Amino acid sequence: MDRVKTGVMEAQETHRERSLRVLEWPKVQEDLLGCCQWAGGAEVLESYGPLADTEEVAERQAVVKEALRLESEGKSRHLGGMSDPRPWLQAALKGKTLICDQLLDVELLCSVSKDVYVFMKERNDLPRMKDLVETVVPHPRLEQRLRRSISRDGKITDDASTALRRLRAAVREAESKLQSSLQSLLRHPELSRTYQEPIITQRDGRFVIPVKAEYKGRFPGLVIDQSASGSTLFMEPYIAVNQGNDLRQKKLAEERECHRILVELSGMVSEHAGPLLRASEALGRFDAYLALARYSFKIGGELPLVEVDGALDMRMARHPLLGEDCVPISLELKDGIRTLVITGPNTGGKTVALKTTGLLCLMASSGFPVPVKPGSTFPLISDVWADIGDEQSLSQSLSTFSGHLVHIMEILKSAGNRSLVLLDELGAGTDPTEGGALGIALLSELHRRGCRTIVSTHLSQLKVFAKQTDGFENAAVEFNTETLRPTYRLLMGIPGRSNALSIAAHLGLPDEILREARSYLGGGYQGVEELLDDLEAERDAVRKAENRLKREKEKLRKARRKIQEERDALRESKEAEVAAAREEGERILEETRVRSRRLMKEFKQGLEAVGSERKEALLAARRLAQEWAHRVRGEEIDFSTTHTSEEEIKFDSLGDRARAIARTMEMGLEEGENELPEPPPKPSARKKAEPKSEDAPETIKGPDILEPETRVYIPRFGQEGEVLSQKGQRVDVKMGTLKMTFTRDELDVLSRPKKKPEPAPVRELRPDADTANFKVTLDVRGQTVDEACLEVDRFIDRACLAKVERVELLHGKGTGALRVGIQQHLKRHRQVVEFRDGDPYEGGWGVTVVNVRT
C-alpha cells in the first residue's frame, strides 16, 4: 500500500515537470537565460515564474518597461565577461587568501559597480531600475589597489609594492650576471667540444648546460639531471653555483613578498565583502531585467494586461520558439467562457495552438513580455497542466487511452480555479461513443472547479456539447477545401471538421468506396455537415462585415487622432507663447530690480558723499567742469576765485546731475553751442557795480518774491534762466538742462529778451595727456553685467574724446553670459556704430571689437 502511495506522489511531481516539458518551457527559459550577461542574472531569472497576484505582475512589468527603455537607448550597462565573484567574496570573509584570477574578478565587480552607480545616479526617469541598484556603490580605494596590483593577465605587477619592485629588480640583475657568466663559459675554446649543444637551460630551478656524458670529468660543474638515453648530462658550472644560489634566494624573497601582497589584498576584499555581495545580488537582478528586455526585442514581445479573472484574448499570438515564419493565431475566451473545444483535421495546428496558449499564459503570469499584438489580455494563472502527445507505455502495460487517462487523473487531483488545463485528443484511443461521454464528464468537472480548459478532439459529441452548454465555446482550425491543406488559422465560434473523406478523395481513393462510406454516415451526420456549411457561410459574411466595420472605425480613429493632435499642437503653441511671454516679463522684471537696487545703492552713496564729503564732491565737480571747458573751448575756468557756498549749486538727484553733465558734454562736443560761461567774478567784484557787457539784456531789480516762470538774468554766469520756485531768499532757477539755486540778490529780472548770441565756432578738441595715452582695450573679466556696462560706457566716452574709432572689450569666454550682456548693451548705445566678435588672432569670441562714433 505504501508503495502505491509513493508511486502516486512521484507521478504527481513528475507530471508537473512533464507538463512544462511538453509545453517546451525549458527551451524558452534557455533562450531567456541566453540573454543574460553573467551567471548572477541567469540565476535570478531562472527563479522567476508565475506570480501570486496581479499587483506583483504589474510591478514586474513596470520594471521591464524601464529596462526596455534603457535597452532601446543603447546605454545599458553591459556586464559581459564578468565571472561570478560571490564564491571568492565568501572565501575572503572566511579568511582565505585569494589568488590573482579571483582578485581580478573582484576588481571587475568593483569596476562594473562604479559604472552602474554613475550611470544610474541621475536616471530619475527610471525609478524602479534605479532602486534595483540602490545597494550598488563604488569602492574606489579597493578598485584602485587591485588594479594597480593585478595585471589583466592575472599576474602581480611591480607596482603592487615598493619592496616587490626592488626585489624584482634584484632578481633581474642576478639573472643577468648569471647569464653573463654562463655565456662566457660557453664561449670558452677548450670546453666547446664537451657541449652537446651550446645553450643554457634550466633543470629543477638551476641554470645548466647540456654536456656530453663522456666529457663528464672534463667539465667543471655538478650533474643536476640527465637525458632519458643517458648520453646528455645537464651540468651546473661551479662558477654559477654561488650566483645560482643567490638568484634562488632573491626569488624566494620575491615569492614571499607576492604572498604577503595576496594576503593583504584578500584582507581588503574581506573588509568590503558584505557591500560587494549585496552589490552582486543587485547587479544580478539588474541583469535579469535587462535580459527580459533583450528577449522582448528578440521575439517582438508586448506586456499585456493580466487580471485575476480576466478574459483570455490572444491577438496574433506566435509561439516564441517558432519565430516570425509561423502563422499567428488569435484565441479568445470571453468573460464567462471557461472551456474551449478545438476541432479540425489532423496536422491543422490544434496541438500548436494548445502549446502556444500554455506557454504565453505562463509568460504573462510571470510578468514577462509575450509575442502578441497590443490589446491582448491574459488571466492570472498559478500553474499549467498539460496532457499532450501519445502516452502509451509498453513497460507499464498502458495503451494510448490508458496513458492519457493516468495523466488526467493526476490533473484532477491538483487543478483549481487558477489552473489552465490543456488536453490533446481528448477521448482518443477508445470507442468514440464512450470516449465522447467520458470527455463530456471530465470537461464538466473541470468547468465546475473553475479551471480554464482547452481541449482538442475529433469527437462530434464534444462539438455539440460545447455548442449547447453555457461557459463552453467551439473553435476550428481552418482547412482549405480546394488545396486540401490546413491554413493553421484558428476560427473562433464554430466547430471544425476532420475532412477525412475529402482528404481521401484528394489522395485518389476510388469513388465507389467514397460513395459507400458516405452512405454509412446516416442522415444525422449529413444534417450536421449541412449545418456546419451554413455556419461557415454565415461566419464568412459576418467576418466580411466586421472587416468593413474595422476599416471604418480605423478611418474614424485616425481622423479623431488628427483632430486631437491639431488641438494639442494649438494648445501647446499657446502655452509656449504664454510661457515665453511670462519668462520675458520675469526677465525684464528681474533686470529692473537689479538696476533699481544698483541705482538705490548709488543714490545712498551719493547722499553719503553729499552729507559727509559735500565739499570734496563739489570741488571734484568743478575740476570736471574745468576739464570740459578746456576740451570744448581750449579755456580754463578757475573755480578757486568763486566763493559760492556749498549749497549754492545743487542737483535734485544723482540722476539730474548725471543728465546735466552728459547734456553739457553733448552740447559742447556735437553742436559747439552753449559753451560753458566765462569764469564768474568774485562776489566783491560784483558789488562794485561793474559795467555790463554790450550784449547783456535789459534788466530790472524786480520784486523780492519772484513768481514761477519769471525770466531772469544771472550776471555771475552771464546766462538767462527761468524761475522754478522760491523759498525765502533761495531761488531755484533752470538754466538750459541745469537746475541751480541762487540767492535773490544774485538775480535780475529781464525787462526784454536777450539778443540771441552768434553761435561760437566749433573748435577742434585737443587731446590732453590722458587722451594721448588712451589704451584701446578694456578688461572687464570677473565683473557682473551691470558693472561691466558702466565701465564700457565710461570707456566709450573716453574713446570719443580721444577720437579713437576702434576699441576692444575683453570679457573672456566663460559661460558667455557677460559677452551677451555687453553686446545687448552695445546695441542700444548711441555712440556705437557697429561691433563684432574678435577674430582668432584677436582673442576669438572672448573679445568684442567696437567701432565708435567720434
Helices and strands as residue ranges (DSSP letters): H 2-22, H 25-33, H 39-46, H 54-72, H 86-93, H 100-121, H 127-132, H 140-149, G 158-160, H 162-186, G 192-194, E 201-203, E 206-212, G 213-218, E 221-226, E 232-237, H 238-299, E 305-307, E 312-317, G 323-325, E 329-333, E 339-343, H 350-365, E 377-379, E 383-387, H 400-414, E 419-423, H 432-448, E 452-457, H 460-468, E 472-480, E 485-492, H 500-506, H 511-612, H 614-633, G 639-641, H 654-666, I 667-671, H 683-687, E 699-700, E 711-714, E 719-727, E 730-735, E 738-743, G 744-746, E 748-750, H 769-772, E 777-779, H 785-801, E 806-810, H 817-827, E 832-837, G 840-842, G 844-846, E 847-852
